[in-house]
Amino acid sequence: MKTLFMIGWRNIWRHKRRSVVVITSISIGILGMILSIAFMNGMNNQIVENTISTSLGHIAIHRKGFQDTRKLEYYFSPSTQMNQAISKNKLIKSYTPRVKAQAMLRSSEAAIGVMIFGIDPKREKSVSKIYEYTLKDNGSAFLNSASGDSILISKSTAKKLDILVGDKLVLMIQDKNGEIAGVGMTVMGLFQTPIESFDKFVAFTGIKKMQEITGIGADNITEINILLENKKDVDRVKQSLIQGIAGPEIEVLSWKDMAPSLVSAIKLFDAMMYIFFAIIFITIIFSITNTLVMSIMERFHEIGVMKSIGTSPSWIFTIVIFEAANLGFIGLALGTATGAGLVGILSRTGINLSFYTESMRLWGTGSIIYPAIKGMDIVAATTIVIATTVIAALYPAFKAARIKPLDALNYI
């Protein structure tokens, strides 16, 4: 087998220029594949991280029914057992209570429907990045009190309502009795996140103020939002909390449970990428096949002589397969090394797409993409290249193995 491999290796260098062209095409295909996967992984990672850091958290605890309806009537009071189960879990980094309710913001110019988050400003900083996304110019600032009449709205909401920092607006919300309560609020700050859809429909105020307006009481909330040390532990922590929190009315949901459409979109992107790669490597199949066919026709006499002295068809078949394998492995090594090196650099520097900021905010990725490559991506690339080269070599190998010595010796 070693001998056949060495013969295949020497054969590809009989025409160096042609072999270099094929190897280059394979390398470019691999490089494009790795960079595309890394870019898509970076986008998917940032969409998930931005969603987690703005609204969902890694895990959330609700009363059953709240996630589907978002109605205030599904409030609950955290039990001592619940607080202990969360605080004693070493995989949990931080957590914070929230009161969420559907509301309307009204100014003298317009009105807009939002989901209002009642938060504890100090604890919220350790769970979400809303503080980081709060603008710090023109007097804008993050909430400093859980009970004040201040409200934090997005830059896009302020534009629609035609108001500035320090202006007044009316928060209209349905309390626990179903009655509409209208409260005057002062805009303390504006925020802008990487997710445009989030900015359009979310506002923040103090949790105590929300409890007061809605009348649910100082001990009741609608959600506990949890941030983990590592996102990979989300399923493990979820199961631990389910076992540690008693009560049929309480549910523990991971970010994947709360955003199934996001999970489906990521799977769809991955599937589309592999279809795209298949199209690329189909073209490489023809390139390798043409190269090997040309090589065989040039060595028609030589193969005829080999058959005449007793070389078996299976040996000739294997030699051609090894020729293709050598081309594929060299192209794979060069493409993978170059791709991994570029991804390593870009994962630190990022790809600045700030000139497409608004478009990127529609996707929820942010303007700087940090490519990322996974071990399975390299395995997939290797598998695709090996399969491609073998498939490309099958026809030339069968053609070479079936050459008749007499025809080869008389071939002009």
N, C-alpha and C positions, 0 to 999 in steps of 0.2 A: 504493500500500500504506500509506503514511503517513496518507493521508486516511482510509482505512478504520479504521486504528488509532485515530485521533483521534475518529472517530464512535463507535467502541466504548467509548473512554474516557469520553466525555460521556454516553453512554447509561447507564452504571452509576451515575452520580451524579444521575440523574433522581429516584430514590428512595433518598436517602442512608441512611435508617435500615435499609432492607432490605439494601442493599449492605454496610453496616457489620456487620450481623449475620452475613452470609456470610463476610466477610473475617475477622471475629473467630473464627468456627468453624474456618476454615482455619488461622489463626495458632495457635489453641490446639492443633489437631491436630499442627502442625509442632513446636510447643514440647514437647508431650508425647512426640513421636517422638524429638526430639533428646535430651531429658533421659533417656528410657528407654534409648536407645542408649548414651549417655555413662555411665549407671549400670551397665549390663551390661558395657561395656568396662572400667570401673573394677574390677568384680568379677572379670572374666576376667584382667585384668592382675595383680591381687593374688593370685589363686589360683596363677598361673604363677610370679610372683616369690617367693611364700612357699614353693612347692615347690622352686624352684631354690635358695633361700637356706637351706633346711633339709637336703635330702638329695641332690638330683640334681646341682646345679651346672649350668653351661651345657653342659659337655662332660665325659664320663668315658671313661677308657681302662681296658679290662678284657681279660682273657684270654677268648677265645671260649668261650661256654658258661656263663660266670658270670652274666650278666644274666638268663638263662632259669632257672637252677637255684639260684643263690645258694649254691653249695656251696664249701666251703673248698678243695677239691682243685684249684680253678681259680686258684691263686695264681701269681704270676710275679715275676721280678726285672727292674726297669726297666733298660734298656740305656743306655749312654752316648749313643747316637744318639737315643733317645727323650727323654732329659732335655734334650739340646741343641735338639731340634725344638720342645720346649715353651718353654724359657727364651728362645730367640731370636725367638719370635713376638711382635711388638709389640702385637698385638691382645689378647694374654692378660694379664690383670691379675695373677692369682696362681693357684697350684695347690698341692695337698697330697696326700700319699699316705694311703691308708686300708687297714685290714684289716677286712673285714666277714665276719660268720659268724652263723649261727643259733644261739641259745643259750636257756637257761632261767635265770630268776632265782628263787631260792627263799628265803623267810623262814620264821620259825617259824609263820606264820599261813597262808601261801598260796604258790603258784608261778605264774609267768606266762612264756609264751614271747615272746622278743624277737629283734630283729636287733641285735646288738652291734657298734658301730662302734669300731674301734681308731684313735685319731687322735693327731696331733701337736698339742697344745693351742695352741702359739704360731702355727703355720701355719694351723690351722683357723679362727682368728679372721679371717684375711684372705680366707677363701673362703665360709664359712657364717655365719649369724647366731645360732648356738647359744649363743655367749657372751652376746649381747644378750638372749636369751630365758631365760638362767639367772637364777633368783630370787636376790635379794641379801639376803633377810631370814632370820632364825632360823638364822644360821650357814651358810646355803647359799652355795656358791661354785663357780666353774668349775674344771675340772681344771687343776692346776699342774705336772703331771709326766707324761711319756710312759711311765714305767716303774713308777709307784707302784701300790699296791693300792686306788686310789680308783676310784669309779664315779659317773657322772652319770646319774640317771634322771628321768623325768618326774614331775610332781606327781600325775597320775592313776595312774601305776604305784606310786608310794609309798603312795597311798591303798589300792590293791588289796592290796599286800603288808603294809599296816599298819606301816610303818616311818617313821622320821624321819631327818633329817640327822645323821650320826654313827653310825647303827646299822649293824650287820653284816648281810650277806646272802651267799648262796652263788651263784656264777656257775658253771653247769654247761654245758660246751661239748664238742663232739666235735673231737678234734685231727686232724692230718693222717693219722694211722694208723687213724682210725676209733674210737679209744678215748675214753670219756667222762672228761673231767677236771673236777673240782670244786675251785673256788678261793674262799676267803673274801675278800670285798671290803667296803670301807667306803664308805658313801654320803657323798660329799663335797658334792653339791649336787642341787638339783631344777630342772627347767626346764619352761616351758610355752610352746609355740609356737601360732600361729594355726590349726594343722592338728591336729584331735583324733585322726585316724587315725594320724598320725605319732607323737604322744605315746604312744599305747597300745602301740606295738610296737617302740620304738627306745630304746636306752641307749648310753652312751659310756664308754670307758675309754682308757687310754694305748695307743698303737700298739705300743710295745716290750713292754708287758705282754701284749698280744694275741699278738704274735709268740712270746713265751715260752710262753704257755699252750697255744697251738695247735701249737707245735713246727715252724713253717714256716721259722724262721731270721730273723736280723736284716735280711737284704737283700731279703726277699720281702714282697709286698703283694698285695692283691686288686683295688685300684682306685687310679687317680689322678684326683682331682676337680679340674676346671678352672673358673675364673671369668673371664669376659671383661670388657673395658672396656665393650662395648656388645652387648646381646643380639642385635641385628640382624646381627651378624657371625658368628653361630653356624655357619651352613652353610659359609661361606667358610673359617673356621678349621678346621672338621671336615675338609674336603677337603685343606687344607694339611697337617694332621697325618697323615692317611691316606697321603699321598704321602711324608711325611718319616719315617714310622716303618715300618721293614722288619719282616717276619715275618708269616707266615700265621696265627699263633695269636693275634695281638692285634687287637682291634676298637676303633674309635673311635665313640662314640655321642653324639649330641646329646640335649638334654633331651626333644626331640620323639620321638626314637627310644625313649627309656626310659619315656616316659609317653604312649603312643599313645591311651589312653582319655581322658586330659585334653584332648588335641588334638581328639578326636572330640566330646567334651562341649562344647567351646567352639564348634565348628562347628554343633552341634545348637542351642545357645542362640541363635546368630546367625540360624539359619533360623526358629526359633520367633518371634523378635522381628519379622522381616519379615512373617510370617504375621499376627501381631497388628496390625502397621501397615496391612496390606492391609484388614483388617476395619474399622479406624478410618476409612480413607479411602473405603471403600464408602459409609459413611454420609454423608461429605462430598459424594460424587457426587450423591446424591439431593438434598442441600441446594442445590447449585449448579443442578442440573437444574430443580428446582421454581422457583427464583428466575428463571431464564431463561425458562421457560415462562410464568410470570406476566407477565414483562416483555414478552414477545412478544404475549400476548393483549391487554395494555393498549395496544400499538402496532399493533394489527391494521389499523386504518384507515391509519395512517402507512405501514406496509409495503405496503399495497395501492396507495397513491398512488405510492410509489417504483417498484413494478412497472409501474404505468400509464405512467410517464414514461420507461420503458426501462431501469431498473436491472436488471441480470442477476441470476438466482438465485445465481450463485457469489459475487457481491458481498455479497448479503444473508447468505449462509452464512458468509462470511469475517468480516463485522461481528459476528455472534453469537459466533463462535469467539474473536474479539479481546476481546469483553466478558468471556467466561469467563477468557481468559488474563490480562486486567487484574486481575480478582478474585483469581486464583491467584497472580500475581506480587506483589501487595500483601500478601496473606496470608503468602506465602513470606518476603518481606523482613522483615516484622514478627516472624514466628515464629522465623526463623533468628537475627535480631539479638538477640531476647530470650533464646532458648535458648543461643546462644553466650556471651552475657554471664553468664548464670547458671552455665553449666558452667565458665567461667573463674574465677568466684568460688569455686564448690564444689570445683574441682580443687586449690585452695590450702587451703581450710578443712577440706574433707572432710565427709562425712555421718556423724555419730556414731550408730552403732547398738549402743552398748554394752549397752542393755537387752535385746538379742538376742544377747549374746556367745556363749552356748553353741550357738545355732543357726548363727551365722556361722562358728564353729569347725568345725562339721560340714561346711560348704562349703569351709573352708580359706581364707576371705577376710580374716579379722581383723574387728575391731569398727568400724573407721572405713574407709569407702569413699571413694576419690578418683575422681570421674567423669572420664572422658577422651573427647574427641571426635576423630575422624580425618577427614581430607579426603574420604575415600571416603564417609563417613557423610553429609556435606553434599551431595555429588554424588547420593547415593541419595535423600536427601530432596527435592532439587530435581527429580530425574527423576520421582519418584512424584507430586509436586504437579502438574508439567506434564502428565503422562499422565492424572492424575485429572481435571484441569480440561478437557482436550481431550475425554476420553471423556464427561464430564458434559455437554458442550456439543453433542455430535453430534446427539442427538435434537431439541433445540430448534432447532438450526441447520437441520437438514433440514426441520423443520416450517415454519420461517419462509421458507425458500427455495421451498417448494411452495405457498405461499399464492397463491390466484388473485385477481387484481385485482377482478373483479366480485363475488366473495364478500366480499372485504374492504370494498368500498365500500358493500355492503348490510348489513354486519355491525352488529348493535345491541349 
